[in-house]
Amino acid sequence: MDLEARSLQPNVKAVLLAKLREYKSDLNNLKSEHKRLASANSNQAARDDLLESGMVDAMSVSANQRGRLMMSTERLNESSDRIKESRRTMLETEELGVSILQDLHQQRQSLLHANDTNK
């Protein structure tokens, strides 16, 4: 998609490249946030496991673990949803770019044909 955008006319190219950079940036931000949340959750879970190993009340520990697991799962699902939404937006943008390229190609062919018939 990047290569296609670079081959366009300057006025269209600038807009598409800016959007592409924005989408890439959003995607990278979501990926890093997902990694950060995943590592923070695993580090916190490991720490909590060590601290809770000395607890006598196994039911309390189990409930705490279940609650943390549910929260972690929810955060992971939210991050996954954001990534899916970003991917969907990226694909829509790519489709729009392809459509624009096709329209421009047809217009170019029409102009070349008109130029040839005028000669």
MMTF fields as JSON, N, C-alpha, C and O atoms, coordinates in Angstrom:
{
  "mmtfVersion": "1.0.0",
  "mmtfProducer": "UNKNOWN",
  "numBonds": 475,
  "numAtoms": 476,
  "numGroups": 119,
  "numChains": 1,
  "numModels": 1,
  "chainsPerModel": [1],
  "groupsPerChain": [119],
  "chainIdList": ["A"],
  "bondAtomList": [4, 2, 8, 6, 12, 10, 16, 14, 20, 18, 24, 22, 28, 26, 32, 30, 36, 34, 40, 38, 44, 42, 48, 46, 52, 50, 56, 54, 60, 58, 64, 62, 68, 66, 72, 70, 76, 74, 80, 78, 84, 82, 88, 86, 92, 90, 96, 94, 100, 98, 104, 102, 108, 106, 112, 110, 116, 114, 120, 118, 124, 122, 128, 126, 132, 130, 136, 134, 140, 138, 144, 142, 148, 146, 152, 150, 156, 154, 160, 158, 164, 162, 168, 166, 172, 170, 176, 174, 180, 178, 184, 182, 188, 186, 192, 190, 196, 194, 200, 198, 204, 202, 208, 206, 212, 210, 216, 214, 220, 218, 224, 222, 228, 226, 232, 230, 236, 234, 240, 238, 244, 242, 248, 246, 252, 250, 256, 254, 260, 258, 264, 262, 268, 266, 272, 270, 276, 274, 280, 278, 284, 282, 288, 286, 292, 290, 296, 294, 300, 298, 304, 302, 308, 306, 312, 310, 316, 314, 320, 318, 324, 322, 328, 326, 332, 330, 336, 334, 340, 338, 344, 342, 348, 346, 352, 350, 356, 354, 360, 358, 364, 362, 368, 366, 372, 370, 376, 374, 380, 378, 384, 382, 388, 386, 392, 390, 396, 394, 400, 398, 404, 402, 408, 406, 412, 410, 416, 414, 420, 418, 424, 422, 428, 426, 432, 430, 436, 434, 440, 438, 444, 442, 448, 446, 452, 450, 456, 454, 460, 458, 464, 462, 468, 466, 472, 470],
  "bondOrderList": [1, 1, 1, 1, 1, 1, 1, 1, 1, 1, 1, 1, 1, 1, 1, 1, 1, 1, 1, 1, 1, 1, 1, 1, 1, 1, 1, 1, 1, 1, 1, 1, 1, 1, 1, 1, 1, 1, 1, 1, 1, 1, 1, 1, 1, 1, 1, 1, 1, 1, 1, 1, 1, 1, 1, 1, 1, 1, 1, 1, 1, 1, 1, 1, 1, 1, 1, 1, 1, 1, 1, 1, 1, 1, 1, 1, 1, 1, 1, 1, 1, 1, 1, 1, 1, 1, 1, 1, 1, 1, 1, 1, 1, 1, 1, 1, 1, 1, 1, 1, 1, 1, 1, 1, 1, 1, 1, 1, 1, 1, 1, 1, 1, 1, 1, 1, 1, 1],
  "groupList": [{"groupName": "MET", "atomNameList": ["N", "CA", "C", "O"], "elementList": ["N", "C", "C", "O"], "formalChargeList": [0, 0, 0, 0], "bondAtomList": [1, 0, 2, 1, 3, 2], "bondOrderList": [1, 1, 2], "singleLetterCode": "M", "chemCompType": "L-PEPTIDE LINKING"}, {"groupName": "ASP", "atomNameList": ["N", "CA", "C", "O"], "elementList": ["N", "C", "C", "O"], "formalChargeList": [0, 0, 0, 0], "bondAtomList": [1, 0, 2, 1, 3, 2], "bondOrderList": [1, 1, 2], "singleLetterCode": "D", "chemCompType": "L-PEPTIDE LINKING"}, {"groupName": "LEU", "atomNameList": ["N", "CA", "C", "O"], "elementList": ["N", "C", "C", "O"], "formalChargeList": [0, 0, 0, 0], "bondAtomList": [1, 0, 2, 1, 3, 2], "bondOrderList": [1, 1, 2], "singleLetterCode": "L", "chemCompType": "L-PEPTIDE LINKING"}, {"groupName": "GLU", "atomNameList": ["N", "CA", "C", "O"], "elementList": ["N", "C", "C", "O"], "formalChargeList": [0, 0, 0, 0], "bondAtomList": [1, 0, 2, 1, 3, 2], "bondOrderList": [1, 1, 2], "singleLetterCode": "E", "chemCompType": "L-PEPTIDE LINKING"}, {"groupName": "ALA", "atomNameList": ["N", "CA", "C", "O"], "elementList": ["N", "C", "C", "O"], "formalChargeList": [0, 0, 0, 0], "bondAtomList": [1, 0, 2, 1, 3, 2], "bondOrderList": [1, 1, 2], "singleLetterCode": "A", "chemCompType": "L-PEPTIDE LINKING"}, {"groupName": "ARG", "atomNameList": ["N", "CA", "C", "O"], "elementList": ["N", "C", "C", "O"], "formalChargeList": [0, 0, 0, 0], "bondAtomList": [1, 0, 2, 1, 3, 2], "bondOrderList": [1, 1, 2], "singleLetterCode": "R", "chemCompType": "L-PEPTIDE LINKING"}, {"groupName": "SER", "atomNameList": ["N", "CA", "C", "O"], "elementList": ["N", "C", "C", "O"], "formalChargeList": [0, 0, 0, 0], "bondAtomList": [1, 0, 2, 1, 3, 2], "bondOrderList": [1, 1, 2], "singleLetterCode": "S", "chemCompType": "L-PEPTIDE LINKING"}, {"groupName": "GLN", "atomNameList": ["N", "CA", "C", "O"], "elementList": ["N", "C", "C", "O"], "formalChargeList": [0, 0, 0, 0], "bondAtomList": [1, 0, 2, 1, 3, 2], "bondOrderList": [1, 1, 2], "singleLetterCode": "Q", "chemCompType": "L-PEPTIDE LINKING"}, {"groupName": "PRO", "atomNameList": ["N", "CA", "C", "O"], "elementList": ["N", "C", "C", "O"], "formalChargeList": [0, 0, 0, 0], "bondAtomList": [1, 0, 2, 1, 3, 2], "bondOrderList": [1, 1, 2], "singleLetterCode": "P", "chemCompType": "L-PEPTIDE LINKING"}, {"groupName": "ASN", "atomNameList": ["N", "CA", "C", "O"], "elementList": ["N", "C", "C", "O"], "formalChargeList": [0, 0, 0, 0], "bondAtomList": [1, 0, 2, 1, 3, 2], "bondOrderList": [1, 1, 2], "singleLetterCode": "N", "chemCompType": "L-PEPTIDE LINKING"}, {"groupName": "VAL", "atomNameList": ["N", "CA", "C", "O"], "elementList": ["N", "C", "C", "O"], "formalChargeList": [0, 0, 0, 0], "bondAtomList": [1, 0, 2, 1, 3, 2], "bondOrderList": [1, 1, 2], "singleLetterCode": "V", "chemCompType": "L-PEPTIDE LINKING"}, {"groupName": "LYS", "atomNameList": ["N", "CA", "C", "O"], "elementList": ["N", "C", "C", "O"], "formalChargeList": [0, 0, 0, 0], "bondAtomList": [1, 0, 2, 1, 3, 2], "bondOrderList": [1, 1, 2], "singleLetterCode": "K", "chemCompType": "L-PEPTIDE LINKING"}, {"groupName": "TYR", "atomNameList": ["N", "CA", "C", "O"], "elementList": ["N", "C", "C", "O"], "formalChargeList": [0, 0, 0, 0], "bondAtomList": [1, 0, 2, 1, 3, 2], "bondOrderList": [1, 1, 2], "singleLetterCode": "Y", "chemCompType": "L-PEPTIDE LINKING"}, {"groupName": "HIS", "atomNameList": ["N", "CA", "C", "O"], "elementList": ["N", "C", "C", "O"], "formalChargeList": [0, 0, 0, 0], "bondAtomList": [1, 0, 2, 1, 3, 2], "bondOrderList": [1, 1, 2], "singleLetterCode": "H", "chemCompType": "L-PEPTIDE LINKING"}, {"groupName": "GLY", "atomNameList": ["N", "CA", "C", "O"], "elementList": ["N", "C", "C", "O"], "formalChargeList": [0, 0, 0, 0], "bondAtomList": [1, 0, 2, 1, 3, 2], "bondOrderList": [1, 1, 2], "singleLetterCode": "G", "chemCompType": "PEPTIDE LINKING"}, {"groupName": "THR", "atomNameList": ["N", "CA", "C", "O"], "elementList": ["N", "C", "C", "O"], "formalChargeList": [0, 0, 0, 0], "bondAtomList": [1, 0, 2, 1, 3, 2], "bondOrderList": [1, 1, 2], "singleLetterCode": "T", "chemCompType": "L-PEPTIDE LINKING"}, {"groupName": "ILE", "atomNameList": ["N", "CA", "C", "O"], "elementList": ["N", "C", "C", "O"], "formalChargeList": [0, 0, 0, 0], "bondAtomList": [1, 0, 2, 1, 3, 2], "bondOrderList": [1, 1, 2], "singleLetterCode": "I", "chemCompType": "L-PEPTIDE LINKING"}],
  "groupTypeList": [0, 1, 2, 3, 4, 5, 6, 2, 7, 8, 9, 10, 11, 4, 10, 2, 2, 4, 11, 2, 5, 3, 12, 11, 6, 1, 2, 9, 9, 2, 11, 6, 3, 13, 11, 5, 2, 4, 6, 4, 9, 6, 9, 7, 4, 4, 5, 1, 1, 2, 2, 3, 6, 14, 0, 10, 1, 4, 0, 6, 10, 6, 4, 9, 7, 5, 14, 5, 2, 0, 0, 6, 15, 3, 5, 2, 9, 3, 6, 6, 1, 5, 16, 11, 3, 6, 5, 5, 15, 0, 2, 3, 15, 3, 3, 2, 14, 10, 6, 16, 2, 7, 1, 2, 13, 7, 7, 5, 7, 6, 2, 2, 13, 4, 9, 1, 15, 9, 11],
  "groupIdList": [1, 2, 3, 4, 5, 6, 7, 8, 9, 10, 11, 12, 13, 14, 15, 16, 17, 18, 19, 20, 21, 22, 23, 24, 25, 26, 27, 28, 29, 30, 31, 32, 33, 34, 35, 36, 37, 38, 39, 40, 41, 42, 43, 44, 45, 46, 47, 48, 49, 50, 51, 52, 53, 54, 55, 56, 57, 58, 59, 60, 61, 62, 63, 64, 65, 66, 67, 68, 69, 70, 71, 72, 73, 74, 75, 76, 77, 78, 79, 80, 81, 82, 83, 84, 85, 86, 87, 88, 89, 90, 91, 92, 93, 94, 95, 96, 97, 98, 99, 100, 101, 102, 103, 104, 105, 106, 107, 108, 109, 110, 111, 112, 113, 114, 115, 116, 117, 118, 119],
  "secStructList": [7, 2, 2, 2, 2, 2, 6, 1, 7, 2, 2, 2, 2, 2, 2, 2, 2, 2, 2, 2, 2, 2, 2, 2, 2, 2, 2, 2, 2, 2, 2, 2, 2, 2, 2, 2, 2, 2, 2, 2, 2, 2, 2, 2, 2, 2, 2, 2, 2, 2, 2, 2, 6, 6, 7, 1, 7, 2, 2, 2, 2, 2, 2, 2, 2, 2, 2, 2, 2, 2, 2, 2, 2, 2, 2, 2, 2, 2, 2, 2, 2, 2, 2, 2, 2, 2, 2, 2, 2, 2, 2, 2, 2, 2, 2, 2, 2, 2, 2, 2, 2, 2, 2, 2, 2, 2, 2, 2, 2, 2, 2, 2, 2, 2, 2, 2, 2, 2, 7],
  "xCoordList": [0.824, 0.0, 0.875, 0.557, 1.955, 2.889, 3.46, 3.546, 3.841, 4.408, 3.376, 3.695, 2.149, 1.1, 0.869, 0.713, 0.848, 0.62, 1.755, 1.515, 2.964, 4.107, 4.119, 4.757, 3.417, 3.425, 2.32, 2.188, 1.539, 0.435, 0.903, 2.057, -0.033, 0.247, 0.473, -0.079, 1.269, 1.654, 0.496, 0.583, -0.578, -1.679, -2.388, -2.759, -2.58, -3.221, -2.215, -2.562, -0.98, 0.074, 0.27, 0.391, 0.303, 0.545, -0.55, -0.263, -1.789, -2.907, -2.853, -2.998, -2.644, -2.618, -1.43, -1.566, -0.277, 0.893, 0.725, 1.162, 0.096, -0.15, -1.085, -0.844, -2.148, -3.084, -2.399, -2.605, -1.592, -0.88, 0.05, 0.102, 0.785, 1.662, 0.854, 1.268, -0.285, -1.139, -1.635, -1.63, -2.062, -2.551, -1.43, -1.631, -0.253, 0.88, 1.24, 1.546, 1.2, 1.502, 0.473, 0.838, -0.798, -1.857, -1.674, -1.812, -1.368, -1.184, 0.013, -0.071, 1.12, 2.294, 2.001, 2.447, 1.253, 0.883, 0.033, 0.239, -0.915, -1.76, -0.959, -1.191, -0.026, 0.818, 1.656, 1.755, 2.259, 3.102, 2.252, 2.684, 1.058, 0.17, -0.224, -0.268, -0.509, -0.868, 0.293, 0.08, 1.511, 2.681, 2.886, 3.184, 2.721, 2.906, 1.897, 2.247, 0.651, -0.382, -0.136, -0.312, 0.267, 0.508, 1.681, 1.6, 2.777, 3.926, 3.64, 4.072, 2.917, 2.579, 1.687, 1.847, 0.749, -0.145, 0.608, 0.363, 1.526, 2.253, 3.216, 3.368, 3.871, 4.776, 4.007, 4.442, 2.879, 2.07, 1.517, 1.47, 1.107, 0.566, 1.651, 1.38, 2.865, 3.96, 4.284, 4.5, 4.313, 4.59, 3.511, 3.806, 2.26, 1.146, 1.16, 0.841, 1.527, 1.612, 2.628, 2.381, 3.778, 4.801, 4.311, 4.529, 3.653, 3.163, 2.028, 1.928, 1.191, 0.031, 0.374, -0.438, 1.554, 1.903, 1.959, 1.801, 2.182, 2.242, 0.887, 0.778, -0.15, -1.475, -2.097, -1.908, -2.83, -3.454, -4.812, -5.211, -5.498, -6.865, -6.857, -6.744, -6.976, -6.908, -8.113, -7.98, -9.259, -10.45, -10.275, -10.671, -9.69, -9.441, -8.471, -8.664, -7.433, -6.428, -7.07, -6.831, -7.87, -8.524, -9.449, -9.478, -10.199, -11.099, -10.314, -10.7, -9.206, -8.374, -7.785, -7.767, -7.312, -6.731, -7.791, -7.529, -8.949, -10.04, -10.405, -10.618, -10.474, -10.792, -9.725, -10.051, -8.462, -7.366, -7.373, -7.136, -7.647, -7.696, -8.819, -8.647, -9.95, -11.073, -10.745, -11.055, -10.118, -9.738, -8.704, -8.794, -7.73, -6.687, -7.282, -6.925, -8.179, -8.83, -9.633, -9.61, -10.332, -11.129, -10.222, -10.526, -9.119, -8.18, -7.597, -7.442, -7.28, -6.735, -7.773, -7.443, -9.014, -10.081, -10.283, -10.487, -10.229, -10.368, -9.228, -9.448, -8.027, -6.878, -7.017, -6.719, -7.463, -7.672, -8.73, -8.585, -9.787, -10.835, -10.293, -10.636, -9.449, -8.861, -7.962, -7.95, -7.212, -6.345, -7.19, -6.866, -8.27, -9.154, -9.766, -9.848, -10.193, -10.78, -9.746, -10.066, -8.523, -7.459, -7.183, -6.979, -7.177, -6.946, -8.077, -7.834, -9.315, -10.461, -10.351, -10.603, -9.981, -9.808, -8.706, -8.842, -7.613, -6.505, -6.964, -6.634, -7.721, -8.194, -9.166, -9.129, -10.036, -10.951, -10.171, -10.504, -9.139, -8.315, -7.601, -7.492, -7.123, -6.457, -7.439, -7.095, -8.657, -9.673, -9.973, -10.117, -10.066, -10.313, -9.163, -9.391, -7.946, -6.78, -6.796, -6.503, -7.138, -7.208, -8.283, -8.077, -9.419, -10.508, -10.071, -10.364, -9.381, -8.891, -7.903, -7.951, -7.011, -6.046, -6.747, -6.349, -7.777, -8.517, -9.207, -9.178, -9.829, -10.482, -9.466, -9.727, -8.336, -7.299, -6.798, -6.536, -6.666, -6.221, -7.241, -6.871, -8.52, -9.571, -9.578, -9.748, -9.397, -9.361, -8.163, -8.266, -7.045, -5.837, -6.064, -5.7, -6.673, -6.951, -7.901, -7.718, -8.9, -9.844, -9.13, -9.355, -8.272, -7.538, -6.592, -6.481, -5.924, -5.02, -5.804, -5.371, -6.962, -7.795, -8.291, -8.271, -8.731, -9.207, -8.082, -8.295, -6.89, -5.747, -5.422, -5.107, -5.499, -5.2, -6.235, -5.881, -7.486, -8.518, -8.452, -8.913, -7.893, -7.765, -6.593, -6.521, -5.697, -4.521, -4.835, -3.949],
  "yCoordList": [-1.178, 0.0, 1.249, 2.245, 1.184, 2.299, 2.611, 3.774, 1.583, 1.773, 2.353, 3.215, 1.882, 2.409, 3.89, 4.681, 4.26, 5.665, 6.545, 7.68, 6.057, 6.846, 7.08, 8.017, 6.23, 6.369, 7.295, 7.499, 7.848, 8.719, 10.162, 10.506, 10.986, 12.409, 13.034, 12.558, 14.082, 14.666, 15.054, 14.851, 15.602, 16.045, 14.863, 14.946, 13.772, 12.575, 11.813, 11.282, 11.762, 11.019, 11.529, 10.729, 12.819, 13.394, 12.989, 12.645, 13.03, 12.684, 11.201, 10.842, 10.348, 8.91, 8.517, 7.684, 9.102, 8.769, 9.23, 8.548, 10.38, 10.862, 9.912, 9.575, 9.483, 8.543, 7.213, 6.607, 6.77, 5.504, 5.581, 4.653, 6.684, 6.85, 6.868, 6.294, 7.521, 7.589, 6.195, 5.845, 5.405, 4.061, 3.165, 2.359, 3.302, 2.501, 2.875, 2.011, 4.152, 4.618, 4.079, 3.61, 4.147, 3.622, 2.131, 1.649, 1.416, -0.021, -0.335, -1.218, 0.38, 0.159, 0.508, -0.192, 1.586, 1.956, 0.865, 0.521, 0.325, -0.734, -1.999, -2.681, -2.312, -3.491, -3.319, -4.24, -2.145, -1.933, -1.922, -2.42, -1.36, -1.367, -2.795, -3.163, -3.593, -4.997, -5.733, -6.482, -5.539, -6.194, -5.735, -6.537, -4.426, -3.878, -4.479, -4.861, -4.557, -5.122, -6.605, -7.088, -7.316, -8.749, -9.003, -9.877, -8.24, -8.469, -7.988, -8.618, -6.883, -6.389, -7.391, -7.638, -7.961, -8.947, -10.191, -10.729, -10.657, -11.876, -11.614, -12.462, -10.438, -10.105, -9.959, -10.452, -9.29, -9.089, -10.434, -10.694, -11.271, -12.574, -13.429, -14.11, -13.405, -14.184, -13.662, -14.442, -12.348, -11.738, -12.12, -12.497, -12.017, -12.356, -13.833, -14.191, -14.686, -16.116, -16.382, -17.188, -15.703, -15.886, -15.394, -16.048, -14.246, -13.691, -14.541, -14.718, -15.055, -15.805, -17.241, -17.922, -17.701, -19.084, -19.292, -20.416, -18.224, -18.346, -18.219, -18.408, -17.905, -17.711, -19.056, -20.057, -19.051, -20.277, -20.488, -21.621, -19.419, -19.526, -19.755, -18.806, -21.005, -21.371, -20.834, -20.509, -20.735, -20.228, -18.762, -18.338, -17.998, -16.585, -16.401, -15.558, -17.211, -17.152, -17.483, -16.798, -18.515, -18.938, -17.838, -17.568, -17.21, -16.133, -14.94, -14.333, -14.601, -13.498, -13.792, -12.931, -15.0, -15.386, -15.354, -14.887, -15.833, -15.837, -14.402, -14.107, -13.52, -12.12, -11.457, -10.745, -11.688, -11.118, -11.694, -10.984, -12.979, -13.619, -13.037, -12.805, -12.803, -12.216, -10.797, -10.423, -10.003, -8.637, -8.658, -7.886, -9.539, -9.647, -10.084, -9.562, -11.033, -11.504, -10.385, -10.228, -9.618, -8.499, -7.464, -6.987, -7.117, -6.147, -6.682, -5.943, -7.947, -8.564, -8.552, -8.276, -8.848, -8.808, -7.404, -7.228, -6.397, -5.008, -4.624, -3.965, -5.03, -4.735, -5.444, -4.871, -6.671, -7.426, -6.748, -6.668, -6.264, -5.571, -4.291, -3.976, -3.565, -2.344, -2.684, -1.97, -3.772, -4.191, -4.597, -4.242, -5.34, -5.744, -4.523, -4.47, -3.549, -2.331, -1.559, -1.035, -1.489, -0.817, -1.537, -0.904, -2.842, -3.636, -3.409, -3.268, -3.376, -3.136, -1.764, -1.622, -0.768, 0.579, 0.61, 1.248, -0.09, -0.148, -0.792, -0.298, -1.887, -2.562, -1.686, -1.668, -0.96, -0.044, 1.042, 1.402, 1.556, 2.583, 2.038, 2.719, 0.822, 0.203, 0.021, 0.28, -0.422, -0.571, 0.766, 0.843, 1.811, 3.143, 3.568, 4.133, 3.304, 3.638, 2.901, 3.482, 1.619, 0.829, 1.386, 1.494, 1.739, 2.307, 3.617, 3.853, 4.455, 5.727, 5.466, 6.121, 4.509, 4.172, 3.673, 4.026, 2.865, 2.367, 3.511, 3.567, 4.424, 5.581, 6.43, 6.869, 6.653, 7.452, 6.755, 7.409, 5.452, 4.699, 4.837, 5.053, 4.711, 4.854, 6.26, 6.429, 7.254, 8.631, 8.847, 9.534, 8.265, 8.393, 7.747, 8.305, 6.56, 5.873, 6.699, 6.786, 7.296, 8.133, 9.328, 9.662, 9.964, 11.122, 10.717, 11.427, 9.604, 9.144, 8.802, 9.119, 8.152, 7.811, 9.083, 9.168, 10.061, 11.326, 12.049, 12.647, 11.99, 12.637, 11.958, 12.629, 10.615, 9.884, 10.172, 10.257, 10.32, 10.572, 11.995, 12.25, 12.922, 14.319, 14.509, 15.532, 13.58, 13.732, 13.49, 13.579],
  "zCoordList": [0.0, 0.0, 0.0, -0.651, 0.724, 0.804, -0.581, -0.976, -1.301, -2.639, -3.598, -4.417, -3.494, -4.359, -4.089, -5.019, -2.819, -2.466, -2.961, -3.374, -2.929, -3.364, -4.88, -5.359, -5.627, -7.074, -7.578, -8.785, -6.678, -7.069, -7.252, -6.995, -7.704, -7.862, -6.49, -5.498, -6.419, -5.12, -4.211, -3.0, -4.754, -3.887, -3.227, -2.056, -3.953, -3.394, -2.54, -1.485, -2.998, -2.305, -0.885, 0.043, -0.7, 0.626, 1.611, 2.758, 1.165, 2.045, 2.416, 3.584, 1.417, 1.686, 2.554, 3.45, 2.299, 3.102, 4.548, 5.474, 4.74, 6.1, 6.842, 8.001, 6.173, 6.804, 7.083, 8.134, 6.146, 6.332, 7.536, 8.343, 7.659, 8.819, 10.108, 11.114, 10.076, 11.267, 11.657, 12.837, 10.678, 10.971, 11.467, 12.376, 10.875, 11.34, 12.774, 13.595, 13.06, 14.412, 15.413, 16.491, 15.055, 15.933, 16.172, 17.297, 15.118, 15.248, 16.148, 17.002, 15.964, 16.814, 18.266, 19.175, 18.49, 19.858, 20.506, 21.67, 19.754, 20.302, 20.575, 21.574, 19.7, 19.928, 21.189, 22.0, 21.358, 22.542, 23.814, 24.853, 23.735, 24.901, 25.255, 26.429, 24.237, 24.459, 25.114, 26.067, 24.626, 25.218, 26.654, 27.539, 26.874, 28.212, 29.182, 30.298, 28.75, 29.623, 29.875, 30.993, 28.846, 29.003, 29.952, 30.816, 29.796, 30.675, 32.094, 33.06, 32.229, 33.57, 34.291, 35.487, 33.549, 34.161, 34.582, 35.662, 33.74, 34.098, 35.257, 36.137, 35.264, 36.37, 37.682, 38.723, 37.625, 38.822, 39.303, 40.505, 38.381, 38.766, 39.424, 40.413, 38.893, 39.472, 40.875, 41.803, 41.014, 42.321, 43.327, 44.461, 42.897, 43.783, 44.157, 45.291, 43.213, 43.512, 44.611, 45.508, 44.544, 45.576, 46.933, 47.953, 46.94, 48.198, 48.777, 49.991, 47.905, 48.377, 48.766, 49.393, 48.403, 48.742, 50.254, 50.732, 51.002, 52.456, 53.116, 54.328, 52.357, 52.946, 53.308, 52.616, 54.393, 54.88, 54.214, 53.949, 53.954, 53.431, 51.92, 51.143, 51.514, 50.096, 49.322, 48.143, 49.941, 49.252, 48.887, 47.802, 49.778, 49.525, 48.362, 47.486, 48.386, 47.32, 45.981, 44.987, 45.957, 44.726, 44.198, 42.997, 45.097, 44.678, 44.15, 43.151, 44.821, 44.35, 42.975, 42.097, 42.806, 41.525, 40.431, 39.322, 40.731, 39.764, 39.369, 38.193, 40.36, 40.084, 39.216, 38.266, 39.537, 38.737, 37.327, 36.35, 37.24, 35.928, 35.086, 33.889, 35.696, 34.962, 34.507, 33.376, 35.379, 34.986, 33.869, 32.914, 33.993, 32.962, 31.636, 30.58, 31.7, 30.483, 29.834, 28.614, 30.637, 30.115, 29.448, 28.354, 30.094, 29.497, 28.204, 27.232, 28.191, 26.982, 25.864, 24.71, 26.2, 25.193, 24.651, 23.45, 25.523, 25.071, 24.136, 23.12, 24.476, 23.613, 22.278, 21.231, 22.313, 21.069, 20.203, 18.984, 20.834, 20.09, 19.437, 18.297, 20.165, 19.59, 18.408, 17.405, 18.529, 17.427, 16.219, 15.085, 16.461, 15.359, 14.687, 13.46, 15.471, 14.917, 14.096, 13.029, 14.586, 13.839, 12.534, 11.498, 12.584, 11.366, 10.366, 9.168, 10.863, 9.986, 9.334, 8.137, 10.102, 9.567, 8.517, 7.473, 8.809, 7.854, 6.542, 5.463, 6.628, 5.421, 4.636, 3.406, 5.338, 4.66, 3.928, 2.799, 4.573, 3.959, 2.732, 1.712, 2.836, 1.698, 0.541, -0.613, 0.844, -0.199, -0.862, -2.082, -0.062, -0.6, -1.506, -2.576, -1.088, -1.902, -3.228, -4.272, -3.187, -4.421, -5.337, -6.546, -4.774, -5.559, -6.217, -7.389, -5.473, -6.016, -7.146, -8.187, -6.936, -7.988, -9.244, -10.354, -9.086, -10.24, -10.977, -12.206, -10.227, -10.843, -11.603, -12.723, -11.001, -11.659, -12.919, -13.928, -12.866, -14.043, -15.171, -16.324, -14.836, -15.85, -16.437, -17.644, -15.6, -16.085, -17.001, -18.018, -16.643, -17.468, -18.831, -19.867, -18.811, -20.068, -20.932, -22.146, -20.322, -21.065, -21.683, -22.846, -20.901, -21.425, -22.556, -23.556, -22.405, -23.468, -24.721, -25.829, -24.558, -25.695, -26.38, -27.608, -25.612, -26.162, -26.888, -27.942, -26.32, -26.95, -28.275, -29.257, -28.306, -29.533, -30.617, -31.793, -30.25, -31.261, -31.798, -32.911, -31.038, -31.483, -32.43, -33.111, -32.494, -33.354, -34.788, -35.638]
}
